[in-house]
Amino acid sequence: MRSLWILAVLLVSMWASSPAMAQVMTAGDPEIRVVEGPPVVPDEWQTLETPWLTMYGPDYELQALMHLADVGNEALPKLAAELGVPIGGTVHVVVAPTRGQFMSMQPGRVPEYADGTAWPSRGHIYLQRPAIRSSERPIEQVLQHELVHILLGRTFAPATPPTWLQEGAATLLSGEYDGEMSMLLVQAVATGHRPSLTAISNGFPRNEAKAQIAYAESADFLVFLREQYGDDALSKLVLASKQGAPFPAAVRSVTGEFLDDVQPRWRRRFHTGALSWFTLLSNWEMWWAAGGLFAMVGLVLARRRSNARLTAMAAEEARLDRLMAQLFQRDEVG
């Protein structure tokens, strides 16, 4: 029993030490004005025109440009269909060769920790070349994340999409919402930080750690809506929000229920274990670590059993020695 308790403590410690998810900030104008056109790039750079994307980068990144173009051209129509929005024209993707160029080429200010940016008013996406990226997230995910921002930004223009909707959709549809991100919610609930849909609908926190939880909350709520109300729940939510419905009204247009009735059912996922089981089943790194822990516990138990057997054998040998000694004693007396 004590061994199981120790295992539980080790697993909790491992969860607590999991690396924080990479945060992608999408920079955009307060009010989007569509001014699409190609970005300004060095004359010696490659320009690769493809059906939906035009790629820009240095010669030595041509292979990466072609790969990302393939990923983007395949993903863009699917993302548009999921959101229920038109593509709206060419997307220009710049792959910057250095961190300095990535920052300096932006049309406006972006956070220092930005890994990729999207500018819907211009139809521009800026990425860092794979070799200089510090983030562990696949660059293909970053590209798809930013493509969602482009699609929603164009759809809502000249207004700006709600942060919770665009970040939740971008996180979900790019495949970033996984076991590691869901653990943020499990940890938040376990430490008393209950997720609030109302809070994230009013804007994301400036604190990076809290913003990470907001990303996960937004994505998980969209997962919940799709599971409970059908695959078209996201596109219905986009349409209602585009038409000006505030958050509670947009949710009601999808669910037919008031937010106060929907939110408790969503929160129940954290208490019934649905989200925890999703976390356990989808986090392979955790399973590998847990497997190692179980193996260690197994070795300890096997050693204990071996020691117990040795102790029993020693006791049996001692008993036999005593019996033999008694027999010899009787022979001598006789």
MARGUKE-766776 format. One record per residue (C-alpha): residue in one letter; x, y, z. Coordinates in nm, 3 decimals, decimal comma. Each point is the difference from the previous one (the first is absolute). Example, Ala and Ser with C-alpha at 12.3 -4.5 7.8 and 13.67 -1.06 7.14 Angstrom:
// residues 2
<resn = a	east = 1,230	north = -0,450	up = 0,780>
<resn = s	east = 0,137	north = 0,344	up = -0,066>
//
This chain:
// residues 334
<resn = m	east = 0,000	north = 0,000	up = 0,000>
<resn = r	east = 0,283	north = 0,233	up = 0,092>
<resn = s	east = 0,168	north = -0,073	up = -0,334>
<resn = l	east = -0,313	north = 0,112	up = -0,186>
<resn = w	east = -0,009	north = 0,321	up = 0,204>
<resn = i	east = 0,363	north = 0,070	up = -0,086>
<resn = l	east = -0,078	north = -0,064	up = -0,368>
<resn = a	east = -0,288	north = 0,247	up = 0,012>
<resn = v	east = 0,225	north = 0,265	up = 0,155>
<resn = l	east = 0,263	north = -0,056	up = -0,269>
<resn = l	east = -0,258	north = 0,029	up = -0,279>
<resn = v	east = -0,138	north = 0,324	up = 0,145>
<resn = s	east = 0,352	north = 0,137	up = 0,027>
<resn = m	east = 0,063	north = -0,090	up = -0,362>
<resn = w	east = -0,319	north = 0,178	up = -0,111>
<resn = a	east = 0,096	north = 0,310	up = 0,197>
<resn = s	east = 0,341	north = 0,011	up = -0,170>
<resn = s	east = -0,140	north = -0,036	up = -0,353>
<resn = p	east = 0,123	north = 0,274	up = -0,234>
<resn = a	east = -0,243	north = 0,283	up = -0,062>
<resn = m	east = -0,157	north = 0,009	up = -0,341>
<resn = a	east = 0,148	north = 0,236	up = -0,255>
<resn = q	east = -0,211	north = 0,310	up = -0,034>
<resn = v	east = -0,067	north = 0,149	up = -0,340>
<resn = m	east = -0,114	north = 0,359	up = 0,002>
<resn = t	east = -0,183	north = 0,128	up = -0,304>
<resn = a	east = 0,066	north = 0,363	up = -0,060>
<resn = g	east = -0,277	north = 0,193	up = -0,167>
<resn = d	east = -0,132	north = 0,350	up = -0,043>
<resn = p	east = -0,266	north = 0,111	up = 0,252>
<resn = e	east = -0,233	north = 0,029	up = -0,297>
<resn = i	east = 0,082	north = -0,208	up = -0,304>
<resn = r	east = 0,011	north = 0,183	up = -0,332>
<resn = v	east = 0,064	north = -0,230	up = -0,292>
<resn = v	east = 0,310	north = 0,125	up = -0,182>
<resn = e	east = 0,125	north = -0,325	up = -0,147>
<resn = g	east = 0,321	north = 0,002	up = -0,200>
<resn = p	east = 0,338	north = -0,170	up = -0,008>
<resn = p	east = 0,245	north = 0,063	up = 0,285>
<resn = v	east = 0,325	north = 0,187	up = -0,053>
<resn = v	east = 0,283	north = -0,255	up = -0,010>
<resn = p	east = 0,364	north = 0,006	up = -0,125>
<resn = d	east = 0,034	north = -0,014	up = -0,379>
<resn = e	east = 0,221	north = -0,310	up = 0,013>
<resn = w	east = -0,262	north = -0,206	up = 0,183>
<resn = q	east = -0,199	north = -0,279	up = -0,162>
<resn = t	east = -0,368	north = 0,062	up = -0,076>
<resn = l	east = -0,202	north = -0,318	up = -0,036>
<resn = e	east = -0,354	north = 0,042	up = -0,132>
<resn = t	east = -0,241	north = -0,287	up = 0,070>
<resn = p	east = -0,380	north = -0,035	up = -0,026>
<resn = w	east = -0,086	north = 0,164	up = 0,334>
<resn = l	east = 0,331	north = 0,113	up = 0,149>
<resn = t	east = 0,292	north = 0,208	up = -0,125>
<resn = m	east = 0,316	north = -0,085	up = 0,191>
<resn = y	east = 0,302	north = 0,226	up = 0,058>
<resn = g	east = 0,343	north = -0,095	up = 0,132>
<resn = p	east = 0,373	north = -0,029	up = -0,075>
<resn = d	east = 0,128	north = -0,246	up = -0,261>
<resn = y	east = 0,131	north = -0,249	up = 0,256>
<resn = e	east = -0,351	north = -0,034	up = 0,146>
<resn = l	east = -0,162	north = -0,097	up = -0,330>
<resn = q	east = -0,069	north = -0,355	up = 0,119>
<resn = a	east = -0,166	north = 0,132	up = 0,317>
<resn = l	east = -0,205	north = 0,247	up = -0,207>
<resn = m	east = -0,124	north = -0,279	up = -0,226>
<resn = h	east = -0,087	north = -0,222	up = 0,296>
<resn = l	east = -0,190	north = 0,275	up = 0,182>
<resn = a	east = -0,180	north = 0,091	up = -0,323>
<resn = d	east = -0,118	north = -0,361	up = -0,031>
<resn = v	east = -0,117	north = 0,001	up = 0,362>
<resn = g	east = -0,178	north = 0,333	up = -0,037>
<resn = n	east = -0,170	north = -0,079	up = -0,329>
<resn = e	east = -0,134	north = -0,325	up = 0,140>
<resn = a	east = -0,107	north = 0,150	up = 0,333>
<resn = l	east = -0,154	north = 0,330	up = -0,109>
<resn = p	east = -0,315	north = -0,135	up = -0,175>
<resn = k	east = -0,058	north = -0,242	up = 0,290>
<resn = l	east = 0,035	north = 0,276	up = 0,259>
<resn = a	east = -0,236	north = 0,225	up = -0,196>
<resn = a	east = -0,257	north = -0,282	up = -0,018>
<resn = e	east = 0,027	north = -0,066	up = 0,376>
<resn = l	east = -0,057	north = 0,368	up = 0,072>
<resn = g	east = -0,266	north = 0,043	up = -0,268>
<resn = v	east = 0,180	north = 0,298	up = -0,154>
<resn = p	east = 0,149	north = 0,085	up = -0,343>
<resn = i	east = 0,374	north = -0,006	up = -0,055>
<resn = g	east = -0,005	north = 0,351	up = -0,135>
<resn = g	east = 0,309	north = 0,010	up = -0,219>
<resn = t	east = 0,373	north = -0,065	up = 0,006>
<resn = v	east = 0,183	north = -0,033	up = 0,330>
<resn = h	east = 0,358	north = 0,132	up = 0,002>
<resn = v	east = 0,237	north = -0,201	up = 0,223>
<resn = v	east = 0,342	north = 0,140	up = 0,090>
<resn = v	east = 0,261	north = -0,239	up = 0,144>
<resn = a	east = 0,260	north = 0,221	up = 0,168>
<resn = p	east = 0,357	north = -0,136	up = 0,015>
<resn = t	east = 0,093	north = 0,168	up = 0,331>
<resn = r	east = -0,181	north = 0,104	up = 0,316>
<resn = g	east = 0,101	north = 0,360	up = -0,062>
<resn = q	east = -0,153	north = 0,001	up = -0,347>
<resn = f	east = -0,311	north = -0,172	up = 0,130>
<resn = m	east = -0,054	north = 0,284	up = 0,248>
<resn = s	east = 0,103	north = 0,286	up = -0,230>
<resn = m	east = -0,217	north = -0,108	up = -0,296>
<resn = q	east = -0,323	north = 0,010	up = 0,202>
<resn = p	east = -0,246	north = 0,272	up = -0,109>
<resn = g	east = -0,046	north = 0,091	up = 0,369>
<resn = r	east = 0,111	north = -0,084	up = 0,352>
<resn = v	east = -0,009	north = -0,361	up = 0,117>
<resn = p	east = 0,098	north = -0,167	up = 0,329>
<resn = e	east = 0,364	north = -0,100	up = 0,036>
<resn = y	east = -0,102	north = -0,363	up = 0,052>
<resn = a	east = -0,214	north = -0,019	up = -0,318>
<resn = d	east = 0,060	north = -0,316	up = -0,200>
<resn = g	east = -0,223	north = 0,091	up = -0,293>
<resn = t	east = -0,227	north = 0,291	up = -0,088>
<resn = a	east = -0,298	north = 0,062	up = -0,225>
<resn = w	east = -0,118	north = 0,332	up = -0,142>
<resn = p	east = -0,349	north = -0,061	up = -0,144>
<resn = s	east = -0,034	north = 0,355	up = -0,135>
<resn = r	east = 0,299	north = -0,065	up = -0,226>
<resn = g	east = -0,034	north = -0,375	up = -0,049>
<resn = h	east = 0,353	north = -0,044	up = 0,138>
<resn = i	east = 0,147	north = -0,273	up = 0,220>
<resn = y	east = 0,351	north = 0,021	up = 0,141>
<resn = l	east = 0,188	north = -0,310	up = 0,114>
<resn = q	east = 0,356	north = -0,070	up = 0,110>
<resn = r	east = 0,205	north = -0,245	up = -0,203>
<resn = p	east = -0,008	north = -0,345	up = 0,164>
<resn = a	east = 0,372	north = -0,001	up = 0,087>
<resn = i	east = -0,024	north = 0,304	up = 0,233>
<resn = r	east = -0,327	north = -0,078	up = 0,175>
<resn = s	east = 0,021	north = -0,057	up = 0,376>
<resn = s	east = -0,355	north = -0,131	up = 0,026>
<resn = e	east = -0,054	north = -0,375	up = 0,006>
<resn = r	east = -0,331	north = 0,031	up = -0,184>
<resn = p	east = 0,016	north = -0,117	up = -0,362>
<resn = i	east = 0,017	north = 0,293	up = -0,239>
<resn = e	east = -0,286	north = -0,160	up = -0,195>
<resn = q	east = -0,225	north = 0,057	up = 0,303>
<resn = v	east = 0,113	north = 0,360	up = 0,027>
<resn = l	east = -0,086	north = 0,059	up = -0,365>
<resn = q	east = -0,348	north = -0,151	up = 0,036>
<resn = h	east = -0,057	north = 0,199	up = 0,320>
<resn = e	east = 0,076	north = 0,322	up = -0,185>
<resn = l	east = -0,211	north = -0,102	up = -0,301>
<resn = v	east = -0,302	north = -0,021	up = 0,231>
<resn = h	east = 0,071	north = 0,358	up = 0,110>
<resn = i	east = 0,015	north = 0,113	up = -0,362>
<resn = l	east = -0,332	north = -0,169	up = -0,084>
<resn = l	east = -0,185	north = 0,137	up = 0,302>
<resn = g	east = 0,158	north = 0,344	up = -0,035>
<resn = r	east = -0,114	north = 0,026	up = -0,359>
<resn = t	east = -0,348	north = -0,126	up = 0,088>
<resn = f	east = -0,052	north = 0,251	up = 0,281>
<resn = a	east = 0,159	north = 0,298	up = -0,181>
<resn = p	east = -0,013	north = 0,289	up = 0,061>
<resn = a	east = -0,064	north = -0,115	up = 0,359>
<resn = t	east = 0,225	north = -0,230	up = 0,202>
<resn = p	east = -0,108	north = -0,355	up = 0,096>
<resn = p	east = -0,047	north = -0,069	up = 0,372>
<resn = t	east = 0,330	north = -0,108	up = 0,151>
<resn = w	east = -0,142	north = -0,312	up = 0,166>
<resn = l	east = -0,155	north = -0,115	up = -0,329>
<resn = q	east = 0,299	north = 0,053	up = -0,226>
<resn = e	east = 0,257	north = -0,131	up = 0,248>
<resn = g	east = -0,216	north = -0,297	up = 0,095>
<resn = a	east = -0,067	north = -0,088	up = -0,364>
<resn = a	east = 0,364	north = 0,049	up = -0,100>
<resn = t	east = 0,123	north = -0,217	up = 0,287>
<resn = l	east = -0,256	north = -0,272	up = -0,069>
<resn = l	east = 0,014	north = -0,016	up = -0,380>
<resn = s	east = 0,379	north = 0,011	up = -0,019>
<resn = g	east = 0,020	north = -0,312	up = 0,214>
<resn = e	east = 0,170	north = 0,178	up = 0,291>
<resn = y	east = -0,267	north = -0,098	up = 0,252>
<resn = d	east = 0,141	north = -0,323	up = 0,137>
<resn = g	east = 0,064	north = -0,177	up = 0,327>
<resn = e	east = 0,266	north = 0,249	up = 0,107>
<resn = m	east = -0,232	north = 0,297	up = -0,045>
<resn = s	east = -0,294	north = -0,174	up = 0,167>
<resn = m	east = 0,223	north = -0,062	up = 0,301>
<resn = l	east = 0,006	north = 0,377	up = 0,050>
<resn = l	east = -0,374	north = -0,012	up = 0,064>
<resn = v	east = 0,025	north = -0,302	up = 0,228>
<resn = q	east = 0,272	north = 0,177	up = 0,199>
<resn = a	east = -0,198	north = 0,326	up = 0,008>
<resn = v	east = -0,306	north = -0,176	up = 0,141>
<resn = a	east = 0,210	north = -0,199	up = 0,247>
<resn = t	east = 0,154	north = 0,322	up = 0,133>
<resn = g	east = -0,334	north = 0,178	up = 0,029>
<resn = h	east = 0,024	north = 0,210	up = -0,318>
<resn = r	east = -0,335	north = -0,091	up = -0,151>
<resn = p	east = -0,031	north = 0,095	up = -0,366>
<resn = s	east = -0,243	north = 0,282	up = -0,074>
<resn = l	east = -0,149	north = 0,035	up = -0,347>
<resn = t	east = -0,126	north = 0,346	up = 0,081>
<resn = a	east = 0,348	north = 0,115	up = 0,095>
<resn = i	east = 0,170	north = -0,126	up = -0,315>
<resn = s	east = -0,280	north = 0,139	up = -0,218>
<resn = n	east = 0,088	north = 0,346	up = 0,133>
<resn = g	east = 0,364	north = -0,036	up = -0,103>
<resn = f	east = 0,308	north = -0,208	up = 0,073>
<resn = p	east = 0,220	north = 0,071	up = 0,304>
<resn = r	east = 0,326	north = 0,187	up = -0,055>
<resn = n	east = 0,180	north = -0,242	up = 0,230>
<resn = e	east = 0,156	north = -0,266	up = -0,224>
<resn = a	east = -0,072	north = -0,294	up = 0,234>
<resn = k	east = -0,365	north = 0,101	up = 0,035>
<resn = a	east = -0,024	north = 0,063	up = -0,374>
<resn = q	east = 0,117	north = -0,357	up = -0,063>
<resn = i	east = -0,294	north = -0,127	up = 0,207>
<resn = a	east = -0,232	north = 0,229	up = -0,196>
<resn = y	east = 0,121	north = -0,154	up = -0,327>
<resn = a	east = -0,071	north = -0,347	up = 0,138>
<resn = e	east = -0,340	north = 0,104	up = 0,137>
<resn = s	east = -0,110	north = 0,147	up = -0,333>
<resn = a	east = 0,107	north = -0,308	up = -0,194>
<resn = d	east = -0,157	north = -0,241	up = 0,250>
<resn = f	east = -0,331	north = 0,185	up = -0,006>
<resn = l	east = -0,009	north = -0,030	up = -0,378>
<resn = v	east = 0,075	north = -0,373	up = 0,034>
<resn = f	east = -0,292	north = -0,026	up = 0,243>
<resn = l	east = -0,237	north = 0,182	up = -0,238>
<resn = r	east = 0,093	north = -0,226	up = -0,291>
<resn = e	east = -0,041	north = -0,313	up = 0,211>
<resn = q	east = -0,337	north = 0,107	up = 0,140>
<resn = y	east = -0,155	north = 0,193	up = -0,288>
<resn = g	east = 0,154	north = -0,135	up = -0,320>
<resn = d	east = 0,290	north = 0,060	up = -0,237>
<resn = d	east = -0,153	north = 0,324	up = -0,130>
<resn = a	east = -0,008	north = 0,162	up = 0,345>
<resn = l	east = 0,318	north = 0,196	up = -0,073>
<resn = s	east = -0,123	north = 0,142	up = -0,331>
<resn = k	east = -0,332	north = 0,098	up = 0,163>
<resn = l	east = 0,191	north = 0,175	up = 0,276>
<resn = v	east = 0,210	north = 0,188	up = -0,256>
<resn = l	east = -0,311	north = 0,110	up = -0,191>
<resn = a	east = -0,181	north = 0,120	up = 0,311>
<resn = s	east = 0,307	north = 0,191	up = 0,120>
<resn = k	east = 0,051	north = 0,149	up = -0,345>
<resn = q	east = -0,360	north = 0,126	up = 0,009>
<resn = g	east = 0,078	north = 0,187	up = 0,320>
<resn = a	east = -0,136	north = -0,238	up = 0,263>
<resn = p	east = 0,178	north = 0,039	up = 0,336>
<resn = f	east = 0,149	north = -0,310	up = 0,157>
<resn = p	east = -0,310	north = -0,123	up = 0,193>
<resn = a	east = -0,226	north = 0,054	up = -0,303>
<resn = a	east = 0,246	north = -0,171	up = -0,236>
<resn = v	east = 0,013	north = -0,304	up = 0,229>
<resn = r	east = -0,379	north = -0,008	up = 0,017>
<resn = s	east = -0,026	north = 0,007	up = -0,380>
<resn = v	east = 0,203	north = -0,321	up = -0,010>
<resn = t	east = -0,139	north = -0,181	up = 0,304>
<resn = g	east = -0,354	north = 0,139	up = 0,031>
<resn = e	east = 0,077	north = 0,049	up = 0,370>
<resn = f	east = 0,111	north = 0,280	up = 0,228>
<resn = l	east = 0,371	north = 0,029	up = 0,081>
<resn = d	east = -0,079	north = -0,051	up = 0,371>
<resn = d	east = -0,135	north = -0,345	up = -0,089>
<resn = v	east = 0,277	north = -0,096	up = -0,243>
<resn = q	east = 0,295	north = 0,111	up = 0,210>
<resn = p	east = -0,063	north = -0,238	up = 0,296>
<resn = r	east = -0,012	north = -0,298	up = -0,238>
<resn = w	east = 0,327	north = 0,106	up = -0,156>
<resn = r	east = 0,159	north = 0,038	up = 0,344>
<resn = r	east = -0,127	north = -0,343	up = 0,099>
<resn = r	east = 0,256	north = -0,145	up = -0,242>
<resn = f	east = 0,268	north = 0,095	up = 0,248>
<resn = h	east = -0,171	north = -0,176	up = 0,288>
<resn = t	east = -0,135	north = -0,312	up = -0,169>
<resn = g	east = 0,347	north = -0,084	up = -0,126>
<resn = a	east = -0,078	north = 0,033	up = -0,373>
<resn = l	east = 0,273	north = 0,256	up = -0,051>
<resn = s	east = 0,238	north = -0,184	up = 0,231>
<resn = w	east = -0,047	north = -0,324	up = -0,194>
<resn = f	east = 0,059	north = 0,190	up = -0,325>
<resn = t	east = 0,321	north = 0,133	up = 0,151>
<resn = l	east = 0,116	north = -0,342	up = 0,110>
<resn = l	east = -0,082	north = -0,173	up = -0,327>
<resn = s	east = 0,151	north = 0,263	up = -0,230>
<resn = n	east = 0,323	north = 0,087	up = 0,182>
<resn = w	east = 0,247	north = -0,265	up = -0,117>
<resn = e	east = 0,293	north = 0,163	up = 0,177>
<resn = m	east = -0,185	north = -0,045	up = 0,326>
<resn = w	east = -0,070	north = -0,364	up = -0,082>
<resn = w	east = 0,367	north = -0,065	up = -0,070>
<resn = a	east = 0,092	north = 0,164	up = 0,330>
<resn = a	east = -0,277	north = -0,186	up = 0,182>
<resn = g	east = 0,118	north = -0,325	up = -0,158>
<resn = g	east = 0,346	north = 0,065	up = 0,137>
<resn = l	east = -0,144	north = 0,070	up = 0,344>
<resn = f	east = -0,211	north = -0,315	up = -0,010>
<resn = a	east = 0,310	north = -0,196	up = -0,103>
<resn = m	east = 0,192	north = 0,140	up = 0,297>
<resn = v	east = -0,287	north = -0,080	up = 0,234>
<resn = g	east = -0,013	north = -0,351	up = -0,152>
<resn = l	east = 0,371	north = -0,046	up = 0,066>
<resn = v	east = -0,042	north = 0,114	up = 0,360>
<resn = l	east = -0,290	north = -0,240	up = 0,053>
<resn = a	east = 0,190	north = -0,284	up = -0,170>
<resn = r	east = 0,300	north = 0,067	up = 0,222>
<resn = r	east = -0,223	north = -0,001	up = 0,305>
<resn = r	east = -0,150	north = -0,332	up = -0,106>
<resn = s	east = 0,350	north = -0,138	up = -0,061>
<resn = n	east = 0,114	north = 0,120	up = 0,342>
<resn = a	east = -0,309	north = -0,152	up = 0,156>
<resn = r	east = 0,076	north = -0,332	up = -0,170>
<resn = l	east = 0,362	north = 0,012	up = 0,117>
<resn = t	east = -0,113	north = 0,077	up = 0,353>
<resn = a	east = -0,245	north = -0,291	up = -0,010>
<resn = m	east = 0,269	north = -0,232	up = -0,135>
<resn = a	east = 0,240	north = 0,107	up = 0,274>
<resn = a	east = -0,266	north = -0,061	up = 0,263>
<resn = e	east = -0,070	north = -0,344	up = -0,147>
<resn = e	east = 0,370	north = -0,087	up = -0,001>
<resn = a	east = 0,029	north = 0,111	up = 0,361>
<resn = r	east = -0,299	north = -0,218	up = 0,091>
<resn = l	east = 0,159	north = -0,302	up = -0,175>
<resn = d	east = 0,330	north = 0,066	up = 0,178>
<resn = r	east = -0,180	north = 0,000	up = 0,332>
<resn = l	east = -0,174	north = -0,329	up = -0,085>
<resn = m	east = 0,329	north = -0,161	up = -0,102>
<resn = a	east = 0,165	north = 0,123	up = 0,318>
<resn = q	east = -0,281	north = -0,153	up = 0,205>
<resn = l	east = 0,037	north = -0,332	up = -0,182>
<resn = f	east = 0,376	north = -0,012	up = 0,062>
<resn = q	east = -0,063	north = 0,087	up = 0,365>
<resn = r	east = -0,237	north = -0,299	up = 0,034>
<resn = d	east = 0,253	north = -0,232	up = -0,165>
<resn = e	east = 0,267	north = 0,104	up = 0,246>
<resn = v	east = -0,232	north = -0,049	up = 0,300>
<resn = g	east = -0,110	north = -0,343	up = -0,129>
//
